[in-house]
Amino acid sequence: MKLSVIVPVYQSIGSLQRCVASIISQRVPEVEVILVDDGSTDGGGELCDSLAASESCIRVIHRQNGGLSAAGIQA
């Protein structure tokens, strides 16, 4: 069974890398991290792409800003 973790990303570049590292380091056999970039202007979208390029379990969705509740709908 695969565990999917949806992470809404908006103006959170300072904590994003630590958040993703924490999720990946858990003892879960199959984990998928879905980063939903909600139109960040602080470089968060680019960091999402960089993290996805380095880890095959990370998927990125870029969208226009729709707020926290819209992130789960998009994924």
PyMOL Python script that loads the backbone (N, CA, C, O; Angstrom):
from pymol import cmd

cmd.read_pdbstr("""\
ATOM      1  N   MET A   1       0.845  -1.167   0.000  1.00  0.00           N
ATOM      2  CA  MET A   1       0.000   0.000   0.000  1.00  0.00           C
ATOM      3  C   MET A   1       0.897   1.239   0.000  1.00  0.00           C
ATOM      4  O   MET A   1       1.861   1.318   0.761  1.00  0.00           O
ATOM      5  N   LYS A   2       0.571   2.197  -0.857  1.00  0.00           N
ATOM      6  CA  LYS A   2       1.326   3.436  -0.952  1.00  0.00           C
ATOM      7  C   LYS A   2       0.661   4.514  -0.105  1.00  0.00           C
ATOM      8  O   LYS A   2      -0.560   4.668  -0.123  1.00  0.00           O
ATOM      9  N   LEU A   3       1.478   5.255   0.637  1.00  0.00           N
ATOM     10  CA  LEU A   3       0.998   6.386   1.417  1.00  0.00           C
ATOM     11  C   LEU A   3       1.283   7.651   0.627  1.00  0.00           C
ATOM     12  O   LEU A   3       2.430   7.913   0.263  1.00  0.00           O
ATOM     13  N   SER A   4       0.247   8.440   0.359  1.00  0.00           N
ATOM     14  CA  SER A   4       0.412   9.709  -0.341  1.00  0.00           C
ATOM     15  C   SER A   4       0.240  10.841   0.662  1.00  0.00           C
ATOM     16  O   SER A   4      -0.742  10.892   1.404  1.00  0.00           O
ATOM     17  N   VAL A   5       1.208  11.744   0.671  1.00  0.00           N
ATOM     18  CA  VAL A   5       1.177  12.901   1.563  1.00  0.00           C
ATOM     19  C   VAL A   5       1.096  14.146   0.693  1.00  0.00           C
ATOM     20  O   VAL A   5       1.988  14.404  -0.115  1.00  0.00           O
ATOM     21  N   ILE A   6       0.026  14.919   0.859  1.00  0.00           N
ATOM     22  CA  ILE A   6      -0.159  16.151   0.103  1.00  0.00           C
ATOM     23  C   ILE A   6       0.332  17.314   0.955  1.00  0.00           C
ATOM     24  O   ILE A   6      -0.109  17.500   2.089  1.00  0.00           O
ATOM     25  N   VAL A   7       1.257  18.100   0.389  1.00  0.00           N
ATOM     26  CA  VAL A   7       1.824  19.236   1.104  1.00  0.00           C
ATOM     27  C   VAL A   7       1.493  20.516   0.341  1.00  0.00           C
ATOM     28  O   VAL A   7       2.056  20.761  -0.726  1.00  0.00           O
ATOM     29  N   PRO A   8       0.580  21.337   0.878  1.00  0.00           N
ATOM     30  CA  PRO A   8       0.322  22.632   0.254  1.00  0.00           C
ATOM     31  C   PRO A   8       1.547  23.528   0.440  1.00  0.00           C
ATOM     32  O   PRO A   8       2.099  23.608   1.538  1.00  0.00           O
ATOM     33  N   VAL A   9       1.968  24.195  -0.624  1.00  0.00           N
ATOM     34  CA  VAL A   9       3.167  25.039  -0.568  1.00  0.00           C
ATOM     35  C   VAL A   9       2.791  26.452  -0.975  1.00  0.00           C
ATOM     36  O   VAL A   9       2.404  26.703  -2.117  1.00  0.00           O
ATOM     37  N   TYR A  10       2.911  27.376  -0.023  1.00  0.00           N
ATOM     38  CA  TYR A  10       2.699  28.786  -0.331  1.00  0.00           C
ATOM     39  C   TYR A  10       3.553  29.622   0.602  1.00  0.00           C
ATOM     40  O   TYR A  10       3.349  29.625   1.816  1.00  0.00           O
ATOM     41  N   GLN A  11       4.503  30.326   0.029  1.00  0.00           N
ATOM     42  CA  GLN A  11       5.391  31.213   0.777  1.00  0.00           C
ATOM     43  C   GLN A  11       6.032  30.477   1.966  1.00  0.00           C
ATOM     44  O   GLN A  11       6.081  31.013   3.073  1.00  0.00           O
ATOM     45  N   SER A  12       6.509  29.281   1.742  1.00  0.00           N
ATOM     46  CA  SER A  12       7.079  28.475   2.836  1.00  0.00           C
ATOM     47  C   SER A  12       8.463  27.938   2.484  1.00  0.00           C
ATOM     48  O   SER A  12       8.837  26.853   2.930  1.00  0.00           O
ATOM     49  N   ILE A  13       9.216  28.678   1.699  1.00  0.00           N
ATOM     50  CA  ILE A  13      10.516  28.195   1.250  1.00  0.00           C
ATOM     51  C   ILE A  13      11.451  27.898   2.425  1.00  0.00           C
ATOM     52  O   ILE A  13      12.312  27.024   2.327  1.00  0.00           O
ATOM     53  N   GLY A  14      11.286  28.617   3.524  1.00  0.00           N
ATOM     54  CA  GLY A  14      12.162  28.436   4.677  1.00  0.00           C
ATOM     55  C   GLY A  14      12.015  27.091   5.373  1.00  0.00           C
ATOM     56  O   GLY A  14      12.959  26.630   6.015  1.00  0.00           O
ATOM     57  N   SER A  15      10.863  26.455   5.264  1.00  0.00           N
ATOM     58  CA  SER A  15      10.643  25.187   5.961  1.00  0.00           C
ATOM     59  C   SER A  15      10.346  24.019   5.026  1.00  0.00           C
ATOM     60  O   SER A  15      10.223  22.883   5.485  1.00  0.00           O
ATOM     61  N   LEU A  16      10.231  24.273   3.746  1.00  0.00           N
ATOM     62  CA  LEU A  16       9.820  23.230   2.800  1.00  0.00           C
ATOM     63  C   LEU A  16      10.791  22.059   2.727  1.00  0.00           C
ATOM     64  O   LEU A  16      10.372  20.903   2.772  1.00  0.00           O
ATOM     65  N   GLN A  17      12.069  22.345   2.617  1.00  0.00           N
ATOM     66  CA  GLN A  17      13.056  21.269   2.483  1.00  0.00           C
ATOM     67  C   GLN A  17      13.064  20.381   3.728  1.00  0.00           C
ATOM     68  O   GLN A  17      13.145  19.158   3.618  1.00  0.00           O
ATOM     69  N   ARG A  18      12.981  20.990   4.898  1.00  0.00           N
ATOM     70  CA  ARG A  18      12.958  20.224   6.150  1.00  0.00           C
ATOM     71  C   ARG A  18      11.681  19.387   6.253  1.00  0.00           C
ATOM     72  O   ARG A  18      11.717  18.253   6.731  1.00  0.00           O
ATOM     73  N   CYS A  19      10.563  19.942   5.807  1.00  0.00           N
ATOM     74  CA  CYS A  19       9.285  19.227   5.818  1.00  0.00           C
ATOM     75  C   CYS A  19       9.356  17.979   4.943  1.00  0.00           C
ATOM     76  O   CYS A  19       8.976  16.891   5.375  1.00  0.00           O
ATOM     77  N   VAL A  20       9.839  18.136   3.719  1.00  0.00           N
ATOM     78  CA  VAL A  20       9.919  17.009   2.787  1.00  0.00           C
ATOM     79  C   VAL A  20      10.902  15.958   3.297  1.00  0.00           C
ATOM     80  O   VAL A  20      10.629  14.761   3.203  1.00  0.00           O
ATOM     81  N   ALA A  21      12.036  16.388   3.832  1.00  0.00           N
ATOM     82  CA  ALA A  21      13.018  15.443   4.370  1.00  0.00           C
ATOM     83  C   ALA A  21      12.420  14.630   5.517  1.00  0.00           C
ATOM     84  O   ALA A  21      12.683  13.434   5.642  1.00  0.00           O
ATOM     85  N   SER A  22      11.628  15.277   6.340  1.00  0.00           N
ATOM     86  CA  SER A  22      10.991  14.580   7.458  1.00  0.00           C
ATOM     87  C   SER A  22      10.008  13.517   6.969  1.00  0.00           C
ATOM     88  O   SER A  22       9.963  12.414   7.514  1.00  0.00           O
ATOM     89  N   ILE A  23       9.232  13.843   5.955  1.00  0.00           N
ATOM     90  CA  ILE A  23       8.268  12.887   5.408  1.00  0.00           C
ATOM     91  C   ILE A  23       8.992  11.684   4.812  1.00  0.00           C
ATOM     92  O   ILE A  23       8.626  10.538   5.070  1.00  0.00           O
ATOM     93  N   ILE A  24      10.017  11.955   4.017  1.00  0.00           N
ATOM     94  CA  ILE A  24      10.745  10.881   3.334  1.00  0.00           C
ATOM     95  C   ILE A  24      11.488   9.978   4.323  1.00  0.00           C
ATOM     96  O   ILE A  24      11.668   8.787   4.066  1.00  0.00           O
ATOM     97  N   SER A  25      11.915  10.538   5.442  1.00  0.00           N
ATOM     98  CA  SER A  25      12.706   9.757   6.397  1.00  0.00           C
ATOM     99  C   SER A  25      11.868   8.816   7.265  1.00  0.00           C
ATOM    100  O   SER A  25      12.426   8.005   8.005  1.00  0.00           O
ATOM    101  N   GLN A  26      10.557   8.909   7.188  1.00  0.00           N
ATOM    102  CA  GLN A  26       9.699   8.032   7.982  1.00  0.00           C
ATOM    103  C   GLN A  26       9.843   6.584   7.519  1.00  0.00           C
ATOM    104  O   GLN A  26      10.217   6.326   6.374  1.00  0.00           O
ATOM    105  N   ARG A  27       9.555   5.674   8.385  1.00  0.00           N
ATOM    106  CA  ARG A  27       9.688   4.249   8.064  1.00  0.00           C
ATOM    107  C   ARG A  27       8.420   3.729   7.401  1.00  0.00           C
ATOM    108  O   ARG A  27       7.700   2.897   7.953  1.00  0.00           O
ATOM    109  N   VAL A  28       8.174   4.234   6.220  1.00  0.00           N
ATOM    110  CA  VAL A  28       7.020   3.817   5.424  1.00  0.00           C
ATOM    111  C   VAL A  28       7.575   3.221   4.135  1.00  0.00           C
ATOM    112  O   VAL A  28       8.322   3.888   3.420  1.00  0.00           O
ATOM    113  N   PRO A  29       7.221   1.978   3.829  1.00  0.00           N
ATOM    114  CA  PRO A  29       7.802   1.320   2.659  1.00  0.00           C
ATOM    115  C   PRO A  29       7.617   2.095   1.352  1.00  0.00           C
ATOM    116  O   PRO A  29       8.572   2.264   0.595  1.00  0.00           O
ATOM    117  N   GLU A  30       6.412   2.561   1.085  1.00  0.00           N
ATOM    118  CA  GLU A  30       6.147   3.306  -0.141  1.00  0.00           C
ATOM    119  C   GLU A  30       5.455   4.613   0.221  1.00  0.00           C
ATOM    120  O   GLU A  30       4.326   4.621   0.712  1.00  0.00           O
ATOM    121  N   VAL A  31       6.147   5.708  -0.028  1.00  0.00           N
ATOM    122  CA  VAL A  31       5.552   7.016   0.248  1.00  0.00           C
ATOM    123  C   VAL A  31       5.650   7.869  -1.014  1.00  0.00           C
ATOM    124  O   VAL A  31       6.660   7.854  -1.718  1.00  0.00           O
ATOM    125  N   GLU A  32       4.596   8.601  -1.279  1.00  0.00           N
ATOM    126  CA  GLU A  32       4.551   9.542  -2.389  1.00  0.00           C
ATOM    127  C   GLU A  32       4.287  10.913  -1.782  1.00  0.00           C
ATOM    128  O   GLU A  32       3.346  11.083  -1.008  1.00  0.00           O
ATOM    129  N   VAL A  33       5.113  11.883  -2.131  1.00  0.00           N
ATOM    130  CA  VAL A  33       4.938  13.242  -1.629  1.00  0.00           C
ATOM    131  C   VAL A  33       4.442  14.093  -2.794  1.00  0.00           C
ATOM    132  O   VAL A  33       5.105  14.208  -3.825  1.00  0.00           O
ATOM    133  N   ILE A  34       3.275  14.680  -2.613  1.00  0.00           N
ATOM    134  CA  ILE A  34       2.697  15.536  -3.639  1.00  0.00           C
ATOM    135  C   ILE A  34       2.777  16.971  -3.139  1.00  0.00           C
ATOM    136  O   ILE A  34       2.080  17.354  -2.199  1.00  0.00           O
ATOM    137  N   LEU A  35       3.636  17.760  -3.779  1.00  0.00           N
ATOM    138  CA  LEU A  35       3.794  19.162  -3.410  1.00  0.00           C
ATOM    139  C   LEU A  35       2.887  19.984  -4.316  1.00  0.00           C
ATOM    140  O   LEU A  35       3.027  19.946  -5.538  1.00  0.00           O
ATOM    141  N   VAL A  36       1.959  20.726  -3.722  1.00  0.00           N
ATOM    142  CA  VAL A  36       1.042  21.553  -4.493  1.00  0.00           C
ATOM    143  C   VAL A  36       1.461  23.012  -4.301  1.00  0.00           C
ATOM    144  O   VAL A  36       1.138  23.641  -3.293  1.00  0.00           O
ATOM    145  N   ASP A  37       2.182  23.529  -5.285  1.00  0.00           N
ATOM    146  CA  ASP A  37       2.633  24.916  -5.261  1.00  0.00           C
ATOM    147  C   ASP A  37       1.448  25.809  -5.600  1.00  0.00           C
ATOM    148  O   ASP A  37       0.942  25.793  -6.722  1.00  0.00           O
ATOM    149  N   ASP A  38       1.018  26.578  -4.627  1.00  0.00           N
ATOM    150  CA  ASP A  38      -0.183  27.404  -4.761  1.00  0.00           C
ATOM    151  C   ASP A  38       0.177  28.830  -5.178  1.00  0.00           C
ATOM    152  O   ASP A  38      -0.300  29.798  -4.586  1.00  0.00           O
ATOM    153  N   GLY A  39       1.024  28.947  -6.202  1.00  0.00           N
ATOM    154  CA  GLY A  39       1.391  30.260  -6.714  1.00  0.00           C
ATOM    155  C   GLY A  39       2.391  31.004  -5.852  1.00  0.00           C
ATOM    156  O   GLY A  39       2.347  32.232  -5.785  1.00  0.00           O
ATOM    157  N   SER A  40       3.287  30.295  -5.195  1.00  0.00           N
ATOM    158  CA  SER A  40       4.303  30.936  -4.353  1.00  0.00           C
ATOM    159  C   SER A  40       5.135  31.925  -5.149  1.00  0.00           C
ATOM    160  O   SER A  40       5.459  31.683  -6.312  1.00  0.00           O
ATOM    161  N   THR A  41       5.476  33.032  -4.521  1.00  0.00           N
ATOM    162  CA  THR A  41       6.331  34.030  -5.152  1.00  0.00           C
ATOM    163  C   THR A  41       7.682  34.136  -4.457  1.00  0.00           C
ATOM    164  O   THR A  41       8.483  35.012  -4.785  1.00  0.00           O
ATOM    165  N   ASP A  42       7.938  33.254  -3.504  1.00  0.00           N
ATOM    166  CA  ASP A  42       9.184  33.307  -2.737  1.00  0.00           C
ATOM    167  C   ASP A  42      10.223  32.293  -3.219  1.00  0.00           C
ATOM    168  O   ASP A  42      11.225  32.075  -2.538  1.00  0.00           O
ATOM    169  N   GLY A  43      10.005  31.672  -4.379  1.00  0.00           N
ATOM    170  CA  GLY A  43      10.918  30.660  -4.891  1.00  0.00           C
ATOM    171  C   GLY A  43      10.518  29.250  -4.497  1.00  0.00           C
ATOM    172  O   GLY A  43      11.229  28.294  -4.805  1.00  0.00           O
ATOM    173  N   GLY A  44       9.398  29.113  -3.824  1.00  0.00           N
ATOM    174  CA  GLY A  44       8.931  27.795  -3.393  1.00  0.00           C
ATOM    175  C   GLY A  44       8.646  26.848  -4.548  1.00  0.00           C
ATOM    176  O   GLY A  44       8.917  25.651  -4.459  1.00  0.00           O
ATOM    177  N   GLY A  45       8.106  27.381  -5.618  1.00  0.00           N
ATOM    178  CA  GLY A  45       7.815  26.544  -6.785  1.00  0.00           C
ATOM    179  C   GLY A  45       9.068  25.954  -7.394  1.00  0.00           C
ATOM    180  O   GLY A  45       9.093  24.786  -7.780  1.00  0.00           O
ATOM    181  N   GLU A  46      10.104  26.763  -7.477  1.00  0.00           N
ATOM    182  CA  GLU A  46      11.377  26.294  -8.015  1.00  0.00           C
ATOM    183  C   GLU A  46      12.011  25.258  -7.090  1.00  0.00           C
ATOM    184  O   GLU A  46      12.602  24.282  -7.552  1.00  0.00           O
ATOM    185  N   LEU A  47      11.882  25.478  -5.774  1.00  0.00           N
ATOM    186  CA  LEU A  47      12.413  24.502  -4.822  1.00  0.00           C
ATOM    187  C   LEU A  47      11.651  23.184  -4.939  1.00  0.00           C
ATOM    188  O   LEU A  47      12.255  22.115  -4.854  1.00  0.00           O
ATOM    189  N   CYS A  48      10.352  23.244  -5.130  1.00  0.00           N
ATOM    190  CA  CYS A  48       9.557  22.023  -5.336  1.00  0.00           C
ATOM    191  C   CYS A  48      10.112  21.239  -6.520  1.00  0.00           C
ATOM    192  O   CYS A  48      10.317  20.029  -6.426  1.00  0.00           O
ATOM    193  N   ASP A  49      10.355  21.928  -7.635  1.00  0.00           N
ATOM    194  CA  ASP A  49      10.883  21.267  -8.829  1.00  0.00           C
ATOM    195  C   ASP A  49      12.256  20.655  -8.564  1.00  0.00           C
ATOM    196  O   ASP A  49      12.551  19.555  -9.032  1.00  0.00           O
ATOM    197  N   SER A  50      13.084  21.361  -7.821  1.00  0.00           N
ATOM    198  CA  SER A  50      14.422  20.859  -7.486  1.00  0.00           C
ATOM    199  C   SER A  50      14.335  19.604  -6.619  1.00  0.00           C
ATOM    200  O   SER A  50      15.062  18.637  -6.845  1.00  0.00           O
ATOM    201  N   LEU A  51      13.452  19.622  -5.635  1.00  0.00           N
ATOM    202  CA  LEU A  51      13.278  18.454  -4.763  1.00  0.00           C
ATOM    203  C   LEU A  51      12.757  17.261  -5.559  1.00  0.00           C
ATOM    204  O   LEU A  51      13.195  16.131  -5.344  1.00  0.00           O
ATOM    205  N   ALA A  52      11.828  17.507  -6.474  1.00  0.00           N
ATOM    206  CA  ALA A  52      11.273  16.424  -7.301  1.00  0.00           C
ATOM    207  C   ALA A  52      12.334  15.833  -8.222  1.00  0.00           C
ATOM    208  O   ALA A  52      12.320  14.635  -8.506  1.00  0.00           O
ATOM    209  N   ALA A  53      13.245  16.669  -8.685  1.00  0.00           N
ATOM    210  CA  ALA A  53      14.316  16.181  -9.563  1.00  0.00           C
ATOM    211  C   ALA A  53      15.286  15.279  -8.812  1.00  0.00           C
ATOM    212  O   ALA A  53      15.933  14.420  -9.411  1.00  0.00           O
ATOM    213  N   SER A  54      15.386  15.473  -7.498  1.00  0.00           N
ATOM    214  CA  SER A  54      16.338  14.682  -6.719  1.00  0.00           C
ATOM    215  C   SER A  54      15.720  13.450  -6.057  1.00  0.00           C
ATOM    216  O   SER A  54      16.452  12.568  -5.606  1.00  0.00           O
ATOM    217  N   GLU A  55      14.397  13.371  -5.990  1.00  0.00           N
ATOM    218  CA  GLU A  55      13.705  12.244  -5.339  1.00  0.00           C
ATOM    219  C   GLU A  55      12.549  11.777  -6.223  1.00  0.00           C
ATOM    220  O   GLU A  55      11.644  12.555  -6.522  1.00  0.00           O
ATOM    221  N   SER A  56      12.577  10.530  -6.634  1.00  0.00           N
ATOM    222  CA  SER A  56      11.535  10.012  -7.529  1.00  0.00           C
ATOM    223  C   SER A  56      10.156   9.895  -6.867  1.00  0.00           C
ATOM    224  O   SER A  56       9.149   9.764  -7.563  1.00  0.00           O
ATOM    225  N   CYS A  57      10.103   9.940  -5.547  1.00  0.00           N
ATOM    226  CA  CYS A  57       8.820   9.802  -4.851  1.00  0.00           C
ATOM    227  C   CYS A  57       8.085  11.140  -4.715  1.00  0.00           C
ATOM    228  O   CYS A  57       6.991  11.192  -4.152  1.00  0.00           O
ATOM    229  N   ILE A  58       8.685  12.225  -5.229  1.00  0.00           N
ATOM    230  CA  ILE A  58       8.067  13.546  -5.119  1.00  0.00           C
ATOM    231  C   ILE A  58       7.440  13.938  -6.446  1.00  0.00           C
ATOM    232  O   ILE A  58       8.061  13.828  -7.503  1.00  0.00           O
ATOM    233  N   ARG A  59       6.203  14.395  -6.371  1.00  0.00           N
ATOM    234  CA  ARG A  59       5.473  14.894  -7.532  1.00  0.00           C
ATOM    235  C   ARG A  59       5.066  16.336  -7.247  1.00  0.00           C
ATOM    236  O   ARG A  59       4.717  16.664  -6.114  1.00  0.00           O
ATOM    237  N   VAL A  60       5.106  17.190  -8.248  1.00  0.00           N
ATOM    238  CA  VAL A  60       4.782  18.609  -8.058  1.00  0.00           C
ATOM    239  C   VAL A  60       3.610  19.003  -8.943  1.00  0.00           C
ATOM    240  O   VAL A  60       3.533  18.626 -10.113  1.00  0.00           O
ATOM    241  N   ILE A  61       2.712  19.762  -8.362  1.00  0.00           N
ATOM    242  CA  ILE A  61       1.606  20.360  -9.103  1.00  0.00           C
ATOM    243  C   ILE A  61       1.715  21.866  -8.892  1.00  0.00           C
ATOM    244  O   ILE A  61       1.730  22.338  -7.755  1.00  0.00           O
ATOM    245  N   HIS A  62       1.792  22.616  -9.984  1.00  0.00           N
ATOM    246  CA  HIS A  62       1.816  24.074  -9.905  1.00  0.00           C
ATOM    247  C   HIS A  62       0.426  24.588 -10.261  1.00  0.00           C
ATOM    248  O   HIS A  62      -0.187  24.117 -11.220  1.00  0.00           O
ATOM    249  N   ARG A  63      -0.065  25.540  -9.500  1.00  0.00           N
ATOM    250  CA  ARG A  63      -1.383  26.110  -9.752  1.00  0.00           C
ATOM    251  C   ARG A  63      -1.394  27.581  -9.355  1.00  0.00           C
ATOM    252  O   ARG A  63      -0.503  28.045  -8.642  1.00  0.00           O
ATOM    253  N   GLN A  64      -2.394  28.304  -9.813  1.00  0.00           N
ATOM    254  CA  GLN A  64      -2.570  29.679  -9.369  1.00  0.00           C
ATOM    255  C   GLN A  64      -3.064  29.655  -7.940  1.00  0.00           C
ATOM    256  O   GLN A  64      -3.682  28.684  -7.505  1.00  0.00           O
ATOM    257  N   ASN A  65      -2.797  30.713  -7.217  1.00  0.00           N
ATOM    258  CA  ASN A  65      -3.181  30.778  -5.809  1.00  0.00           C
ATOM    259  C   ASN A  65      -4.679  30.566  -5.645  1.00  0.00           C
ATOM    260  O   ASN A  65      -5.502  31.274  -6.225  1.00  0.00           O
ATOM    261  N   GLY A  66      -5.002  29.556  -4.826  1.00  0.00           N
ATOM    262  CA  GLY A  66      -6.405  29.241  -4.577  1.00  0.00           C
ATOM    263  C   GLY A  66      -6.688  29.034  -3.101  1.00  0.00           C
ATOM    264  O   GLY A  66      -7.829  28.781  -2.716  1.00  0.00           O
ATOM    265  N   GLY A  67      -5.659  29.140  -2.271  1.00  0.00           N
ATOM    266  CA  GLY A  67      -5.845  28.970  -0.843  1.00  0.00           C
ATOM    267  C   GLY A  67      -5.587  27.545  -0.392  1.00  0.00           C
ATOM    268  O   GLY A  67      -5.505  26.624  -1.205  1.00  0.00           O
ATOM    269  N   LEU A  68      -5.462  27.380   0.909  1.00  0.00           N
ATOM    270  CA  LEU A  68      -5.096  26.100   1.524  1.00  0.00           C
ATOM    271  C   LEU A  68      -6.054  24.975   1.168  1.00  0.00           C
ATOM    272  O   LEU A  68      -5.610  23.874   0.844  1.00  0.00           O
ATOM    273  N   SER A  69      -7.340  25.221   1.220  1.00  0.00           N
ATOM    274  CA  SER A  69      -8.297  24.133   0.961  1.00  0.00           C
ATOM    275  C   SER A  69      -8.290  23.693  -0.502  1.00  0.00           C
ATOM    276  O   SER A  69      -8.682  22.562  -0.791  1.00  0.00           O
ATOM    277  N   ALA A  70      -7.866  24.531  -1.419  1.00  0.00           N
ATOM    278  CA  ALA A  70      -7.851  24.179  -2.832  1.00  0.00           C
ATOM    279  C   ALA A  70      -6.712  23.218  -3.163  1.00  0.00           C
ATOM    280  O   ALA A  70      -6.780  22.527  -4.179  1.00  0.00           O
ATOM    281  N   ALA A  71      -5.681  23.154  -2.348  1.00  0.00           N
ATOM    282  CA  ALA A  71      -4.526  22.281  -2.615  1.00  0.00           C
ATOM    283  C   ALA A  71      -4.941  20.819  -2.647  1.00  0.00           C
ATOM    284  O   ALA A  71      -4.488  20.079  -3.520  1.00  0.00           O
ATOM    285  N   GLY A  72      -5.780  20.384  -1.732  1.00  0.00           N
ATOM    286  CA  GLY A  72      -6.225  19.000  -1.691  1.00  0.00           C
ATOM    287  C   GLY A  72      -7.137  18.644  -2.849  1.00  0.00           C
ATOM    288  O   GLY A  72      -7.154  17.498  -3.298  1.00  0.00           O
ATOM    289  N   ILE A  73      -7.889  19.608  -3.332  1.00  0.00           N
ATOM    290  CA  ILE A  73      -8.794  19.370  -4.447  1.00  0.00           C
ATOM    291  C   ILE A  73      -7.997  19.131  -5.723  1.00  0.00           C
ATOM    292  O   ILE A  73      -8.366  18.276  -6.528  1.00  0.00           O
ATOM    293  N   GLN A  74      -6.913  19.870  -5.920  1.00  0.00           N
ATOM    294  CA  GLN A  74      -6.102  19.759  -7.118  1.00  0.00           C
ATOM    295  C   GLN A  74      -5.387  18.424  -7.186  1.00  0.00           C
ATOM    296  O   GLN A  74      -5.292  17.835  -8.262  1.00  0.00           O
ATOM    297  N   ALA A  75      -4.882  17.931  -6.063  1.00  0.00           N
ATOM    298  CA  ALA A  75      -4.104  16.697  -6.032  1.00  0.00           C
ATOM    299  C   ALA A  75      -5.010  15.533  -6.306  1.00  0.00           C
ATOM    300  O   ALA A  75      -4.557  14.389  -6.327  1.00  0.00           O
TER     301      ALA A  75
END
""", "prot")
cmd.dss("prot")
cmd.show_as("cartoon", "prot")
cmd.util.cbc("prot")
cmd.orient("prot")
